[in-house]
Amino acid sequence: MDIKWGSLGQVFVVGLGATVAVVVIFALGVLAVSARQAAQERGRSATVPAAAAALCFAACAAIVVYGIYLIVPQFH
């Protein structure tokens, strides 16, 4: 059995990067929801924060669905 350490390192780095990206995007979505609630309490328009939150959560969902697509061979 031969382990290709370079390939294993690449998988680790890409996996770590994807994980950090999803967490950051999700956190930005939560921040946008908080900004939306604050804007509503102040009587301001909450359209932009709501759109930003929806975009962030949709991006997270798309990344997760793409990851499942890559993992499950029946989808190819």
Residue frames relative to the residue before (quaternion, step in Angstrom):
aa qw qx qy qz dx dy dz
M 1.0000 0.0000 0.0000 0.0000 0.00 0.00 0.00
D 0.0997 -0.8038 0.5865 0.0090 3.52 -0.78 1.07
I 0.2113 -0.7800 0.5801 0.1019 3.57 -0.72 1.08
K 0.2566 -0.7458 0.5962 0.1497 3.56 -0.83 1.00
W 0.2685 -0.8228 0.4827 0.1338 3.54 0.01 1.33
G 0.6133 0.5538 -0.3501 0.4411 3.58 1.06 -0.65
S 0.6699 0.4820 -0.2897 0.4847 3.56 0.96 -0.88
L 0.6330 0.5225 -0.3290 0.4669 3.57 1.01 -0.78
G 0.6439 0.5169 -0.3110 0.4706 3.57 1.03 -0.78
Q 0.6381 0.5211 -0.3249 0.4644 3.58 1.02 -0.77
V 0.6421 0.5118 -0.3199 0.4726 3.58 0.97 -0.84
F 0.6455 0.5224 -0.3176 0.4578 3.57 0.98 -0.83
V 0.6816 0.4920 -0.2905 0.4572 3.58 0.86 -0.97
V 0.6688 0.4852 -0.3044 0.4739 3.60 0.91 -0.87
G 0.6493 0.5134 -0.3139 0.4651 3.58 0.98 -0.81
L 0.6545 0.5019 -0.3039 0.4769 3.56 0.97 -0.85
G 0.6591 0.5119 -0.3046 0.4591 3.58 0.95 -0.87
A 0.6608 0.4987 -0.3068 0.4697 3.57 0.95 -0.86
T 0.6377 0.5261 -0.3233 0.4604 3.58 1.00 -0.79
V 0.6659 0.4892 -0.3015 0.4757 3.57 0.89 -0.90
A 0.6432 0.5287 -0.3256 0.4480 3.59 0.97 -0.81
V 0.6658 0.4908 -0.3101 0.4687 3.60 0.90 -0.87
V 0.6567 0.5090 -0.3163 0.4579 3.59 0.93 -0.84
V 0.6622 0.4991 -0.3081 0.4663 3.60 0.93 -0.86
I 0.6629 0.4943 -0.3126 0.4674 3.60 0.91 -0.87
F 0.6502 0.5047 -0.3206 0.4687 3.59 0.96 -0.81
A 0.6463 0.5156 -0.3185 0.4636 3.59 0.98 -0.83
L 0.6323 0.5100 -0.3293 0.4814 3.60 1.04 -0.71
G 0.6214 0.5328 -0.3346 0.4670 3.59 1.09 -0.67
V 0.6509 0.4956 -0.3086 0.4853 3.57 0.98 -0.83
L 0.6324 0.5233 -0.3232 0.4709 3.58 1.03 -0.77
A 0.6528 0.5064 -0.3119 0.4693 3.59 1.00 -0.78
V 0.6212 0.5189 -0.3428 0.4769 3.60 1.04 -0.69
S 0.6414 0.5139 -0.3169 0.4733 3.56 1.01 -0.79
A 0.6531 0.4988 -0.3103 0.4779 3.60 0.98 -0.81
R 0.6110 0.5447 -0.3423 0.4613 3.59 1.09 -0.68
Q 0.6717 0.4896 -0.2964 0.4705 3.57 0.91 -0.91
A 0.6451 0.5135 -0.3185 0.4677 3.58 0.99 -0.78
A 0.6493 0.5084 -0.3165 0.4688 3.58 1.01 -0.79
Q 0.6465 0.5118 -0.3246 0.4635 3.59 0.98 -0.75
E 0.6501 0.5163 -0.3193 0.4570 3.59 1.00 -0.78
R 0.7063 0.4369 -0.2541 0.4957 3.59 1.10 -0.66
G 0.5139 -0.6724 0.4018 0.3498 3.58 1.26 -0.04
R 0.5005 0.6450 -0.4267 0.3891 3.58 1.21 0.43
S 0.6427 -0.5072 0.4004 0.4115 3.53 -1.31 0.18
A 0.1834 -0.7990 0.5680 0.0731 3.56 -0.91 0.97
T 0.3373 0.7807 -0.4747 0.2267 3.58 1.21 0.36
V 0.6884 0.4880 -0.2934 0.4492 3.59 0.82 -0.94
P 0.6809 0.4558 -0.3237 0.4731 3.65 0.80 -0.79
A 0.6314 0.5262 -0.3415 0.4558 3.60 1.02 -0.69
A 0.6548 0.4987 -0.3096 0.4762 3.58 0.99 -0.81
A 0.6433 0.5179 -0.3210 0.4636 3.59 1.00 -0.79
A 0.6462 0.5107 -0.3169 0.4704 3.58 0.98 -0.82
A 0.6560 0.5048 -0.3124 0.4660 3.58 0.92 -0.88
L 0.6483 0.5176 -0.3149 0.4612 3.58 0.97 -0.82
C 0.6633 0.5026 -0.3073 0.4616 3.59 0.92 -0.88
F 0.6935 0.4630 -0.2883 0.4707 3.59 0.86 -0.90
A 0.6219 0.5201 -0.3418 0.4753 3.60 1.08 -0.64
A 0.6329 0.5218 -0.3298 0.4673 3.59 1.03 -0.74
C 0.6340 0.5172 -0.3271 0.4728 3.59 0.99 -0.79
A 0.6632 0.4989 -0.3049 0.4672 3.57 0.90 -0.90
A 0.6509 0.5168 -0.3192 0.4555 3.60 0.96 -0.81
I 0.6478 0.5103 -0.3204 0.4661 3.59 0.97 -0.80
V 0.6582 0.5033 -0.3077 0.4678 3.59 0.96 -0.84
V 0.6586 0.4979 -0.3102 0.4713 3.59 0.92 -0.88
Y 0.6425 0.5109 -0.3244 0.4701 3.60 0.98 -0.77
G 0.6380 0.5216 -0.3244 0.4644 3.60 1.00 -0.75
I 0.6448 0.4963 -0.3166 0.4876 3.58 1.00 -0.79
Y 0.6150 0.5483 -0.3350 0.4571 3.58 1.03 -0.79
L 0.6818 0.4851 -0.2928 0.4627 3.59 0.94 -0.85
I 0.6889 0.5023 -0.2820 0.4399 3.58 1.03 -0.75
V 0.7384 0.4117 -0.2237 0.4851 3.61 0.88 -0.97
P 0.3427 -0.7854 0.4737 0.2034 3.61 -0.44 1.13
Q 0.5775 0.5975 -0.3893 0.3974 3.64 1.10 -0.43
F 0.6383 0.5406 -0.3303 0.4373 3.61 1.16 -0.42
H 0.6081 0.5697 -0.3579 0.4215 3.61 1.20 -0.26
